[in-house]
Amino acid sequence: MSYADKVFQQNCRDILENGVWDTDLTVRPRWDDGVPAHTVKKFGIVNRYDLKKEFPILTIRRTFFKTAIDELLWIWQKKSNNIHDLNGHIWDQWADESGSIGKAYGYQLGLKHKYAEGEFDQVDRVIYDLTHNPASRRIMTNLYNFEDLHEMALYPCAYSMTFNVSGNTLNAILNQRSQDMLAANNWNVVQYAVLVHMMAQVAGLQAGELVHVIADAHIYDRHVPIIEDLLKKEPKAAPAFRIDPSITDFYQFSRDSFSLEGYDPHPFDTKIPVAV
């Protein structure tokens, strides 16, 4: 039984049974037909995934592994904010006529900052510290730049990573201000589990725990029937994660550097509506 399935189903049951609806409030998101997109939510969910034991991907429905990695590399490796650099179409509705999503996500990671050791962007600083200062308690990134929020098409949801080395093990915390449980929860977990594996391999470490902290974990009103159906499904065994062991340069990874063995999720043909 996949541990990621267990966590996801527990979170969703808790939200549906004990969560708070925002139907009495004015909300920003809208459905395609213009109707307000309301949610039921829980505040402050914390999930822990031991990457030494299992790769955290759902089996009760498919998570598109390669497409998730493609977006991760778009943000963390290409440091792009333009959808023309992205193979998928998940950002299309937030992009302007030039393809830009504004000063968001990859744009923030690519900004250079001055340190005693020289100039680094946020990604290269993490790699430098994991290699040269593994005992540091300052190895982190932050996409939530208040100065640039007004020029972002969407405020960052998954906004910070904190990396911490214990012995030869790399652990990390992903902080998320907001989480659409159906559309994005496992998508983000898969992405940042892969990122921990990437950073660990580059630094000569073993991937350890990914701790996922979600401030506002919510289910949209039109997603409730889909979630209820997923709660009835029996999880299958988690697949085995494979990463190309020859790559030691973060910028040499590609979507083909990763694979899953034995991934056999339940069929899922339901189109998920996305609130914007």
C-alpha positions as CSV (number, residue, x, y, z in Angstrom):
1,M,0.0,0.0,0.0
2,S,1.4,3.4,-1.1
3,Y,2.1,5.6,1.9
4,A,1.3,8.7,-0.2
5,D,-2.2,7.3,-0.8
6,K,-2.7,6.7,2.9
7,V,-1.7,10.3,3.7
8,F,-3.8,11.8,0.9
9,Q,-6.9,9.9,1.9
10,Q,-6.5,10.7,5.6
11,N,-6.0,14.4,4.8
12,C,-9.1,14.5,2.5
13,R,-11.3,12.7,5.0
14,D,-10.2,15.1,7.7
15,I,-11.0,18.1,5.5
16,L,-14.4,16.8,4.5
17,E,-15.4,15.7,8.0
18,N,-13.9,18.4,10.1
19,G,-13.1,21.3,7.7
20,V,-14.6,24.8,7.5
21,W,-16.5,26.0,4.4
22,D,-16.0,29.6,3.1
23,T,-19.4,29.8,1.4
24,D,-20.3,32.8,3.6
25,L,-17.2,34.7,2.4
26,T,-16.3,36.6,-0.8
27,V,-13.6,34.5,-2.6
28,R,-11.2,35.4,-5.4
29,P,-11.2,32.1,-7.5
30,R,-13.9,31.6,-10.2
31,W,-14.9,28.6,-12.3
32,D,-14.9,28.9,-16.1
33,D,-18.6,29.9,-16.0
34,G,-17.9,32.8,-13.6
35,V,-19.4,31.1,-10.5
36,P,-17.4,31.7,-7.3
37,A,-15.2,28.7,-6.4
38,H,-15.7,27.9,-2.7
39,T,-13.7,25.5,-0.6
40,V,-13.8,23.4,2.5
41,K,-10.4,23.6,4.3
42,K,-8.2,22.6,7.2
43,F,-5.5,24.9,8.5
44,G,-2.0,23.7,9.2
45,I,-1.6,20.2,7.8
46,V,1.9,18.6,8.2
47,N,2.9,15.5,6.3
48,R,6.2,13.6,6.4
49,Y,7.5,11.4,3.7
50,D,10.6,9.2,4.2
51,L,12.2,9.0,0.8
52,K,14.5,6.2,1.9
53,K,11.5,3.9,2.3
54,E,9.3,4.9,-0.6
55,F,8.6,7.3,-3.4
56,P,5.5,9.3,-2.5
57,I,3.2,9.1,-5.6
58,L,-0.5,8.3,-5.6
59,T,-1.8,5.0,-7.0
60,I,-5.5,5.7,-6.5
61,R,-5.1,7.9,-9.5
62,R,-2.3,8.7,-11.9
63,T,0.1,11.6,-11.1
64,F,1.8,12.5,-14.4
65,F,5.3,12.0,-13.2
66,K,7.3,13.3,-16.3
67,T,5.1,16.4,-16.7
68,A,5.5,17.2,-13.0
69,I,9.3,16.9,-13.4
70,D,9.1,19.1,-16.5
71,E,7.5,21.9,-14.5
72,L,10.0,21.4,-11.6
73,L,13.0,21.8,-14.0
74,W,11.3,24.8,-15.6
75,I,11.3,26.5,-12.3
76,W,14.4,25.2,-10.6
77,Q,16.8,24.5,-13.4
78,K,15.7,26.8,-16.3
79,K,14.6,29.4,-13.7
80,S,12.1,30.5,-16.3
81,N,8.8,32.5,-16.0
82,N,7.8,32.0,-19.6
83,I,5.5,29.1,-20.6
84,H,7.3,28.9,-24.0
85,D,10.1,27.1,-22.0
86,L,7.6,24.6,-20.6
87,N,6.4,21.5,-22.4
88,G,3.0,21.3,-20.6
89,H,0.1,23.7,-20.6
90,I,-0.7,24.0,-16.9
91,W,0.3,27.7,-16.7
92,D,-1.4,28.8,-19.9
93,Q,-4.3,30.6,-18.2
94,W,-2.0,32.7,-16.1
95,A,0.4,33.8,-18.9
96,D,0.2,37.1,-20.8
97,E,0.4,37.4,-24.6
98,S,4.2,37.0,-24.5
99,G,4.0,33.8,-22.4
100,S,5.2,35.4,-19.2
101,I,3.7,34.8,-15.8
102,G,5.5,37.9,-14.4
103,K,8.1,38.0,-11.7
104,A,7.1,34.6,-10.2
105,Y,8.6,31.2,-9.5
106,G,11.7,30.7,-11.7
107,Y,12.2,34.4,-12.0
108,Q,12.8,34.7,-8.3
109,L,15.1,31.7,-8.1
110,G,17.3,33.2,-10.9
111,L,17.8,36.5,-9.2
112,K,21.4,36.9,-8.0
113,H,22.2,38.1,-4.5
114,K,25.5,39.2,-2.9
115,Y,27.2,37.0,-0.3
116,A,30.6,37.0,1.3
117,E,31.6,34.2,-1.1
118,G,30.4,36.0,-4.2
119,E,27.1,36.4,-6.1
120,F,24.7,33.5,-6.3
121,D,21.1,32.9,-7.3
122,Q,19.0,31.0,-4.8
123,V,19.5,27.6,-6.5
124,D,23.3,27.9,-6.8
125,R,23.5,29.1,-3.2
126,V,21.8,25.9,-2.0
127,I,24.1,23.7,-4.1
128,Y,27.2,25.7,-2.8
129,D,26.1,25.3,0.8
130,L,25.2,21.7,0.6
131,T,28.7,21.1,-0.8
132,H,30.8,23.5,1.3
133,N,28.7,24.2,4.4
134,P,26.5,21.1,5.1
135,A,26.3,22.0,8.8
136,S,24.6,25.3,7.9
137,R,21.1,26.0,9.2
138,R,20.6,28.7,6.6
139,I,20.2,26.6,3.4
140,M,16.8,27.7,2.1
141,T,15.0,29.4,-0.8
142,N,12.1,31.8,-0.8
143,L,9.8,32.8,-3.7
144,Y,7.6,35.1,-1.8
145,N,9.2,38.4,-2.6
146,F,6.8,41.1,-1.4
147,E,8.5,43.7,-3.6
148,D,7.5,41.8,-6.7
149,L,4.1,40.4,-5.8
150,H,2.2,43.0,-7.8
151,E,4.0,41.8,-10.9
152,M,3.2,38.1,-10.5
153,A,0.3,36.5,-12.3
154,L,-0.2,34.2,-9.3
155,Y,1.4,34.5,-5.9
156,P,3.6,31.5,-5.2
157,C,1.7,28.6,-3.5
158,A,4.7,26.4,-2.7
159,Y,6.9,29.3,-1.7
160,S,9.9,28.0,0.3
161,M,12.3,25.1,0.8
162,T,14.5,24.6,3.8
163,F,17.3,22.0,3.4
164,N,19.0,20.4,6.3
165,V,21.9,17.9,6.4
166,S,22.0,15.3,9.2
167,G,25.1,13.0,8.8
168,N,25.0,11.9,5.2
169,T,21.3,12.5,4.8
170,L,19.5,15.5,3.2
171,N,16.1,16.4,4.6
172,A,13.9,19.2,3.5
173,I,10.8,21.2,4.4
174,L,8.4,22.4,1.7
175,N,6.2,25.3,2.9
176,Q,3.0,25.9,1.1
177,R,0.6,28.8,1.8
178,S,-2.3,27.2,-0.2
179,Q,-3.0,23.7,-1.6
180,D,-5.7,22.5,-4.0
181,M,-5.8,18.9,-2.7
182,L,-7.2,17.3,-5.8
183,A,-5.4,19.1,-8.5
184,A,-2.0,19.9,-6.9
185,N,-1.3,18.0,-3.7
186,N,0.5,14.9,-4.9
187,W,1.8,16.9,-7.9
188,N,3.8,19.1,-5.6
189,V,4.8,16.2,-3.3
190,V,6.2,14.3,-6.3
191,Q,8.1,17.4,-7.6
192,Y,9.8,18.2,-4.3
193,A,10.6,14.6,-3.6
194,V,12.4,14.5,-6.9
195,L,14.2,17.8,-6.0
196,V,15.4,16.4,-2.7
197,H,16.8,13.4,-4.6
198,M,18.5,15.7,-7.1
199,M,20.1,18.0,-4.5
200,A,21.2,15.0,-2.5
201,Q,22.9,13.3,-5.4
202,V,24.7,16.5,-6.5
203,A,26.0,17.0,-2.9
204,G,27.0,13.3,-2.4
205,L,24.3,12.7,0.2
206,Q,21.3,10.3,0.6
207,A,17.8,11.6,0.3
208,G,16.0,11.5,3.6
209,E,12.7,13.1,4.7
210,L,10.5,15.5,2.9
211,V,8.2,17.4,5.3
212,H,5.3,19.1,3.7
213,V,3.7,22.0,5.6
214,I,0.4,23.3,4.2
215,A,-1.2,26.4,5.7
216,D,-4.6,26.2,3.9
217,A,-5.3,22.7,2.6
218,H,-8.6,22.8,0.8
219,I,-11.0,21.0,-1.5
220,Y,-13.1,22.9,-4.0
221,D,-16.8,22.5,-4.0
222,R,-16.9,21.0,-7.5
223,H,-14.1,18.6,-6.5
224,V,-15.9,17.0,-3.6
225,P,-17.6,14.2,-5.6
226,I,-14.3,13.3,-7.3
227,I,-12.5,13.2,-3.9
228,E,-15.3,11.0,-2.5
229,D,-14.8,8.6,-5.3
230,L,-11.0,8.5,-4.7
231,L,-11.6,7.7,-1.0
232,K,-13.3,4.5,-2.1
233,K,-10.3,3.2,-4.0
234,E,-7.8,0.7,-2.5
235,P,-4.2,1.9,-2.7
236,K,-1.7,-0.2,-4.6
237,A,2.0,-0.8,-3.9
238,A,4.3,2.2,-4.4
239,P,6.6,2.1,-7.5
240,A,10.4,2.1,-7.2
241,F,12.1,5.5,-8.0
242,R,15.1,5.5,-10.2
243,I,17.5,8.4,-10.8
244,D,20.5,8.4,-13.2
245,P,23.4,7.8,-10.8
246,S,26.0,9.2,-13.2
247,I,24.7,12.8,-13.0
248,T,26.5,15.1,-10.4
249,D,25.8,18.4,-12.1
250,F,22.3,19.8,-11.2
251,Y,22.0,21.4,-14.6
252,Q,22.5,18.1,-16.4
253,F,19.4,16.5,-15.2
254,S,16.5,16.1,-17.7
255,R,13.0,14.6,-17.4
256,D,14.5,11.4,-18.8
257,S,17.0,11.2,-15.8
258,F,14.1,9.8,-13.7
259,S,11.8,6.8,-14.0
260,L,9.4,4.7,-12.0
261,E,9.4,0.9,-12.0
262,G,6.1,-0.8,-11.3
263,Y,3.8,2.2,-11.4
264,D,0.3,0.9,-12.0
265,P,-2.3,3.4,-10.8
266,H,-6.0,3.0,-10.9
267,P,-7.7,4.3,-14.0
268,F,-8.8,7.9,-13.7
269,D,-10.5,9.6,-16.7
270,T,-12.3,12.4,-14.9
271,K,-11.6,15.9,-16.1
272,I,-10.6,18.0,-13.1
273,P,-12.1,21.6,-13.3
274,V,-9.5,24.2,-12.3
275,A,-10.5,27.4,-10.5
276,V,-8.7,30.6,-11.6
